[in-house]
Amino acid sequence: MESMSKVGGMQSGDGTPEKGDGASESAGTQGTSSSSRQKMLTVTAEIDLIQIVLFVVALVVRLPGLDHPRSVVFDELFFGKFAGHYIQKTFFFDMHPPLGKMIYALVGYWCGYDGTFAFDGIGKEYDASVPVWQMRLLPALSGCLLVPLVYQIILQMGCHQVTGVLGALLIICDNSLHVQSRFMLLESFIQLFCLVSLLSLLKFREKSYSPFSCEWWFWLTLMGITWACATSIKYGGFFTGLFVFVLVMRDYWRMLSDKTLSDRQLFYHFFARVLMLVIVPVVLYVGVFYVHLSILTKSGPYDANMSSRFQASLEGGLAAITKGQPLEVAYGSQITLRRTHGKPCWLHSHNHTYPRWYDKGRGSSQQQQVTCYSFKDVNNWWLVKDPKSDSLVISSPPKAIRHGDIVQLLHGKTLRFLNSHNVGAAMSPMNQEVAAFIDYNFTNGRVEPHNLWKVDIFNRESDGDVWKIIQSQVRLVHVDSKQALKTSGKQLPEWGFHQLEVVTDALHSQNAAIWNVEEHRYTKSPDEKERDQDLTRAELIPTQPTQLGFFTKFWELQVKMLFSQHDANLDHRYGSSPLEWPLIEKNVAYWASEDAMYQIHLVGNPWIWCSGAAVVIMYCGTLSFYLLRRRRLLFDVSDDMWREFVTAGELLLGTYAANYVPYFVVDRTMFLHHYLPALPFMILLVAVFCEHIVKFVSHISPNYRWPKILVLLLVVLWAVSVLATFTKYLDLCHGRTHLTAEKLQHLQWRESWDFIYPM
């Protein structure tokens, strides 16, 4: 178009346009207009050959030998097993959201997998029914897609193509990303969605000059979708989307000062952002769980993690209302009491007493132990007795128990009453001990029982004031002390068989003080032997399901997943803390052959990881230096360089911190792979910071080329070291190299790395 305008502007020697030129220009204009009308429905594509080449290189490096080893590797033990549960429609509980497992299940289902393979342990060989290569292909492709994404993000930030190539090669040459993308794990999916979210933000900002256009809506919508997808795989993926959302709303806040925009236009902008970045992600997230719960309709081995009501809604699981199991608890009922919230356990007693002395010489009551037991057991049964009557048999008609009624709880097997007294509990001396009363006749007199309990129905406004099985959430308040029966959260020592401690507490409003009846039937025989036989033969797992609404199940599942502490105290051989991750203080063993001659370990490329940690510190130091200098009106870089530098820190250091810092407040066992979602952003920062150094050197020495050449040479040497280190540690990535003790010692970069040495 530029050359056409020059031709149209040619003049004759007398300064007037030559004949025919005007007609020619007019015809050209008409042609251009006609051409524009013809291109309204066309799509213009730009192909970046460098980007394609980088992607192909990633495929060549990552894909070969995906089906080796053909045995369970690390957390495939869980994610592969869960995929099988989807195919068999069997309920399972996992602390991570379900989208990643659903993806694996879908691939397995399409490939004919029936879900019957037993994932018994790491290293177990897959049978022919498991499509190992196909199920590992998706995370491998996701890992390969990180390469062109990193390249594209760097270019979108205004950096040079060489910088983009550097960032992409660093992704290819990191051993941890290489290993993690070759197996049925989740981190590659999270990294993919988080990087797409960042790219969408950059593209959305680029389209800010044409708001509400198709491209503008596309990138805004993609931000919301990727946020939902990342969160639906692991909750750690939530923070990148949250950070991107904060930046979008910060940009909107700045837009408010634009006087050219009307109030209506500003409202439309706000509504569009809330719609696509709040409402759409929430709907998608809830939709993932709707599919999850719609598929998993059958009872399975993980039911005990859920409440009695939830279990009752599953086919073949615990039934809430079944034939032969009365709904209302009455005097003469036989019941099991389950803790409603937290890890499942049942009120339990057994024919063992508390030791005479607790720690530090404190005396106990020496009464029969009462605990909370995490398994179904005949010693979980209790009989509900009317204190005003000696009968244990149900009356006719049954006398239902209501809110505020007083009861006694008689242990079904040992026939001792649930009791509490003014004795400090074993592990929680600030609380009262709970025991099953033994009528001792000490030399200094008889100890009086304190075995009356008031039934406090916590949810009586919604479920009525009659004590019902499953539905009613009750607190048992000790009449004499006015304290509520609860679990302390502490584990008893060996004399208590490591079961959970039960105490009373003056503070009633605690989740640990809420119980519900799970199994229930009426006592019909006064004969003790016959009653004992009935308890022993009790069917603990009825077979008919009941109905429970989706949102009730959804909410319970969210609470269980977010607050699950099932491995909080697990001391794992390969566990590590966030402070140990940036410098790879510990590795993680993923797989080893039976003779330990072939192994797979999660280790990062030391050159990349240590350089990244250094760049994070150097960037913060450089930013502080620039800010102090600019405060003194001393400008070391141009305005363009300053904007690029600040933007890089805002986007890349921000997303890195969003994926790393939250783990400092996580109270559970963690591993090196928890750092991987933050790693691509650190690599992006390394590449962009390298370009800034080159530009800065050129800026301060414009008349000399050798400083720039020296810096570039150092970057090249560093990149060569990265490549050499990557190839060195490939021996730990594929499990194909014969590893002798000498070879392992050669690969042990840190003394804290824990390899499995062959015997």
Secondary structure in CASP SS format (residue, H / E / C, confidence):
PFRMAT SS
TARGET T0000
AUTHOR 0000-0000-0000
METHOD secondary structure of the structure
MODEL  1
M C 1.00
E H 1.00
S H 1.00
M H 1.00
S H 1.00
K H 1.00
V H 1.00
G H 1.00
G C 1.00
M C 1.00
Q E 1.00
S C 1.00
G C 1.00
D C 1.00
G C 1.00
T C 1.00
P E 1.00
E C 1.00
K C 1.00
G C 1.00
D H 1.00
G H 1.00
A H 1.00
S H 1.00
E H 1.00
S H 1.00
A H 1.00
G H 1.00
T H 1.00
Q H 1.00
G H 1.00
T H 1.00
S H 1.00
S H 1.00
S H 1.00
S H 1.00
R H 1.00
Q H 1.00
K C 1.00
M C 1.00
L C 1.00
T C 1.00
V C 1.00
T C 1.00
A C 1.00
E C 1.00
I C 1.00
D C 1.00
L H 1.00
I H 1.00
Q H 1.00
I H 1.00
V H 1.00
L H 1.00
F H 1.00
V H 1.00
V H 1.00
A H 1.00
L H 1.00
V H 1.00
V H 1.00
R H 1.00
L C 1.00
P C 1.00
G C 1.00
L C 1.00
D C 1.00
H C 1.00
P C 1.00
R C 1.00
S E 1.00
V C 1.00
V C 1.00
F C 1.00
D C 1.00
E H 1.00
L H 1.00
F H 1.00
F H 1.00
G H 1.00
K H 1.00
F H 1.00
A H 1.00
G H 1.00
H H 1.00
Y H 1.00
I H 1.00
Q H 1.00
K C 1.00
T E 1.00
F C 1.00
F C 1.00
F C 1.00
D C 1.00
M C 1.00
H C 1.00
P C 1.00
P C 1.00
L H 1.00
G H 1.00
K H 1.00
M H 1.00
I H 1.00
Y H 1.00
A H 1.00
L H 1.00
V H 1.00
G H 1.00
Y H 1.00
W H 1.00
C C 1.00
G C 1.00
Y C 1.00
D C 1.00
G C 1.00
T C 1.00
F C 1.00
A C 1.00
F C 1.00
D C 1.00
G C 1.00
I C 1.00
G C 1.00
K C 1.00
E E 1.00
Y C 1.00
D C 1.00
A C 1.00
S C 1.00
V C 1.00
P C 1.00
V H 1.00
W H 1.00
Q H 1.00
M H 1.00
R H 1.00
L H 1.00
L H 1.00
P H 1.00
A H 1.00
L H 1.00
S H 1.00
G H 1.00
C H 1.00
L H 1.00
L H 1.00
V H 1.00
P H 1.00
L H 1.00
V H 1.00
Y H 1.00
Q H 1.00
I H 1.00
I H 1.00
L H 1.00
Q H 1.00
M C 1.00
G C 1.00
C C 1.00
H C 1.00
Q H 1.00
V H 1.00
T H 1.00
G H 1.00
V H 1.00
L H 1.00
G H 1.00
A H 1.00
L H 1.00
L H 1.00
I H 1.00
I H 1.00
C C 1.00
D C 1.00
N H 1.00
S H 1.00
L H 1.00
H H 1.00
V H 1.00
Q H 1.00
S C 1.00
R C 1.00
F C 1.00
M C 1.00
L C 1.00
L C 1.00
E H 1.00
S H 1.00
F H 1.00
I H 1.00
Q H 1.00
L H 1.00
F H 1.00
C H 1.00
L H 1.00
V H 1.00
S H 1.00
L H 1.00
L H 1.00
S H 1.00
L H 1.00
L H 1.00
K H 1.00
F H 1.00
R H 1.00
E H 1.00
K H 1.00
S H 1.00
Y H 1.00
S C 1.00
P C 1.00
F C 1.00
S C 1.00
C H 1.00
E H 1.00
W H 1.00
W H 1.00
F H 1.00
W H 1.00
L H 1.00
T H 1.00
L H 1.00
M H 1.00
G H 1.00
I H 1.00
T H 1.00
W H 1.00
A H 1.00
C H 1.00
A H 1.00
T H 1.00
S C 1.00
I C 1.00
K C 1.00
Y H 1.00
G H 1.00
G H 1.00
F H 1.00
F H 1.00
T H 1.00
G H 1.00
L H 1.00
F H 1.00
V H 1.00
F H 1.00
V H 1.00
L H 1.00
V H 1.00
M H 1.00
R H 1.00
D H 1.00
Y H 1.00
W H 1.00
R H 1.00
M H 1.00
L C 1.00
S C 1.00
D C 1.00
K C 1.00
T C 1.00
L C 1.00
S C 1.00
D H 1.00
R H 1.00
Q H 1.00
L H 1.00
F H 1.00
Y H 1.00
H H 1.00
F H 1.00
F H 1.00
A H 1.00
R H 1.00
V H 1.00
L H 1.00
M H 1.00
L H 1.00
V H 1.00
I H 1.00
V H 1.00
P H 1.00
V H 1.00
V H 1.00
L H 1.00
Y H 1.00
V H 1.00
G H 1.00
V H 1.00
F H 1.00
Y H 1.00
V H 1.00
H H 1.00
L H 1.00
S H 1.00
I H 1.00
L C 1.00
T C 1.00
K E 1.00
S C 1.00
G C 1.00
P C 1.00
Y C 1.00
D H 1.00
A H 1.00
N H 1.00
M C 1.00
S C 1.00
S H 1.00
R H 1.00
F H 1.00
Q H 1.00
A H 1.00
S C 1.00
L C 1.00
E E 1.00
G C 1.00
G C 1.00
L C 1.00
A C 1.00
A C 1.00
I C 1.00
T C 1.00
K C 1.00
G C 1.00
Q C 1.00
P C 1.00
L C 1.00
E E 1.00
V C 1.00
A E 1.00
Y C 1.00
G C 1.00
S E 1.00
Q E 1.00
I E 1.00
T E 1.00
L E 1.00
R E 1.00
R E 1.00
T C 1.00
H C 1.00
G C 1.00
K C 1.00
P C 1.00
C C 1.00
W E 1.00
L E 1.00
H E 1.00
S E 1.00
H E 1.00
N E 1.00
H E 1.00
T E 1.00
Y C 1.00
P C 1.00
R C 1.00
W E 1.00
Y C 1.00
D H 1.00
K H 1.00
G H 1.00
R C 1.00
G E 1.00
S C 1.00
S C 1.00
Q C 1.00
Q C 1.00
Q E 1.00
Q E 1.00
V E 1.00
T E 1.00
C E 1.00
Y E 1.00
S C 1.00
F C 1.00
K C 1.00
D C 1.00
V H 1.00
N H 1.00
N H 1.00
W E 1.00
W E 1.00
L E 1.00
V E 1.00
K E 1.00
D C 1.00
P C 1.00
K C 1.00
S C 1.00
D C 1.00
S C 1.00
L C 1.00
V C 1.00
I C 1.00
S C 1.00
S C 1.00
P C 1.00
P C 1.00
K C 1.00
A E 1.00
I C 1.00
R E 1.00
H C 1.00
G C 1.00
D C 1.00
I E 1.00
V E 1.00
Q E 1.00
L E 1.00
L E 1.00
H E 1.00
G C 1.00
K C 1.00
T C 1.00
L C 1.00
R C 1.00
F E 1.00
L E 1.00
N E 1.00
S E 1.00
H E 1.00
N E 1.00
V E 1.00
G E 1.00
A C 1.00
A C 1.00
M C 1.00
S C 1.00
P C 1.00
M C 1.00
N C 1.00
Q E 1.00
E E 1.00
V E 1.00
A E 1.00
A E 1.00
F C 1.00
I C 1.00
D C 1.00
Y C 1.00
N E 1.00
F E 1.00
T C 1.00
N C 1.00
G E 1.00
R E 1.00
V C 1.00
E C 1.00
P C 1.00
H C 1.00
N C 1.00
L C 1.00
W E 1.00
K E 1.00
V E 1.00
D E 1.00
I E 1.00
F C 1.00
N C 1.00
R H 1.00
E H 1.00
S H 1.00
D H 1.00
G C 1.00
D C 1.00
V E 1.00
W C 1.00
K E 1.00
I C 1.00
I C 1.00
Q C 1.00
S C 1.00
Q C 1.00
V E 1.00
R E 1.00
L E 1.00
V E 1.00
H E 1.00
V C 1.00
D C 1.00
S C 1.00
K C 1.00
Q C 1.00
A E 1.00
L E 1.00
K E 1.00
T E 1.00
S E 1.00
G E 1.00
K E 1.00
Q E 1.00
L C 1.00
P C 1.00
E H 1.00
W H 1.00
G H 1.00
F C 1.00
H C 1.00
Q C 1.00
L E 1.00
E E 1.00
V E 1.00
V E 1.00
T E 1.00
D E 1.00
A C 1.00
L C 1.00
H C 1.00
S C 1.00
Q C 1.00
N H 1.00
A H 1.00
A H 1.00
I C 1.00
W E 1.00
N E 1.00
V E 1.00
E E 1.00
E E 1.00
H E 1.00
R E 1.00
Y E 1.00
T C 1.00
K C 1.00
S C 1.00
P C 1.00
D C 1.00
E H 1.00
K H 1.00
E H 1.00
R H 1.00
D H 1.00
Q H 1.00
D H 1.00
L H 1.00
T H 1.00
R C 1.00
A C 1.00
E C 1.00
L C 1.00
I C 1.00
P C 1.00
T C 1.00
Q C 1.00
P C 1.00
T C 1.00
Q C 1.00
L C 1.00
G C 1.00
F H 1.00
F H 1.00
T H 1.00
K H 1.00
F H 1.00
W H 1.00
E H 1.00
L H 1.00
Q H 1.00
V H 1.00
K H 1.00
M H 1.00
L H 1.00
F C 1.00
S C 1.00
Q C 1.00
H C 1.00
D C 1.00
A C 1.00
N C 1.00
L C 1.00
D C 1.00
H C 1.00
R C 1.00
Y C 1.00
G C 1.00
S C 1.00
S C 1.00
P H 1.00
L H 1.00
E H 1.00
W C 1.00
P C 1.00
L C 1.00
I C 1.00
E C 1.00
K C 1.00
N C 1.00
V E 1.00
A E 1.00
Y E 1.00
W E 1.00
A E 1.00
S C 1.00
E C 1.00
D C 1.00
A C 1.00
M C 1.00
Y C 1.00
Q E 1.00
I E 1.00
H E 1.00
L E 1.00
V C 1.00
G C 1.00
N C 1.00
P H 1.00
W H 1.00
I H 1.00
W H 1.00
C H 1.00
S H 1.00
G H 1.00
A H 1.00
A H 1.00
V H 1.00
V H 1.00
I H 1.00
M H 1.00
Y H 1.00
C H 1.00
G H 1.00
T H 1.00
L H 1.00
S H 1.00
F H 1.00
Y H 1.00
L H 1.00
L H 1.00
R H 1.00
R H 1.00
R H 1.00
R C 1.00
L C 1.00
L C 1.00
F C 1.00
D C 1.00
V C 1.00
S C 1.00
D H 1.00
D H 1.00
M H 1.00
W H 1.00
R H 1.00
E H 1.00
F H 1.00
V H 1.00
T H 1.00
A H 1.00
G H 1.00
E H 1.00
L H 1.00
L H 1.00
L H 1.00
G H 1.00
T H 1.00
Y H 1.00
A H 1.00
A H 1.00
N H 1.00
Y H 1.00
V H 1.00
P H 1.00
Y H 1.00
F H 1.00
V H 1.00
V C 1.00
D C 1.00
R C 1.00
T C 1.00
M C 1.00
F C 1.00
L H 1.00
H H 1.00
H H 1.00
Y H 1.00
L H 1.00
P H 1.00
A H 1.00
L H 1.00
P H 1.00
F H 1.00
M H 1.00
I H 1.00
L H 1.00
L H 1.00
V H 1.00
A H 1.00
V H 1.00
F H 1.00
C H 1.00
E H 1.00
H H 1.00
I H 1.00
V H 1.00
K H 1.00
F H 1.00
V H 1.00
S H 1.00
H H 1.00
I H 1.00
S C 1.00
P C 1.00
N C 1.00
Y C 1.00
R C 1.00
W H 1.00
P H 1.00
K H 1.00
I H 1.00
L H 1.00
V H 1.00
L H 1.00
L H 1.00
L H 1.00
V H 1.00
V H 1.00
L H 1.00
W H 1.00
A H 1.00
V H 1.00
S H 1.00
V H 1.00
L H 1.00
A H 1.00
T H 1.00
F H 1.00
T H 1.00
K H 1.00
Y H 1.00
L H 1.00
D H 1.00
L H 1.00
C C 1.00
H C 1.00
G C 1.00
R C 1.00
T C 1.00
H C 1.00
L C 1.00
T C 1.00
A H 1.00
E H 1.00
K H 1.00
L H 1.00
Q H 1.00
H H 1.00
L H 1.00
Q C 1.00
W C 1.00
R C 1.00
E C 1.00
S C 1.00
W C 1.00
D C 1.00
F C 1.00
I C 1.00
Y C 1.00
P C 1.00
M C 1.00
END
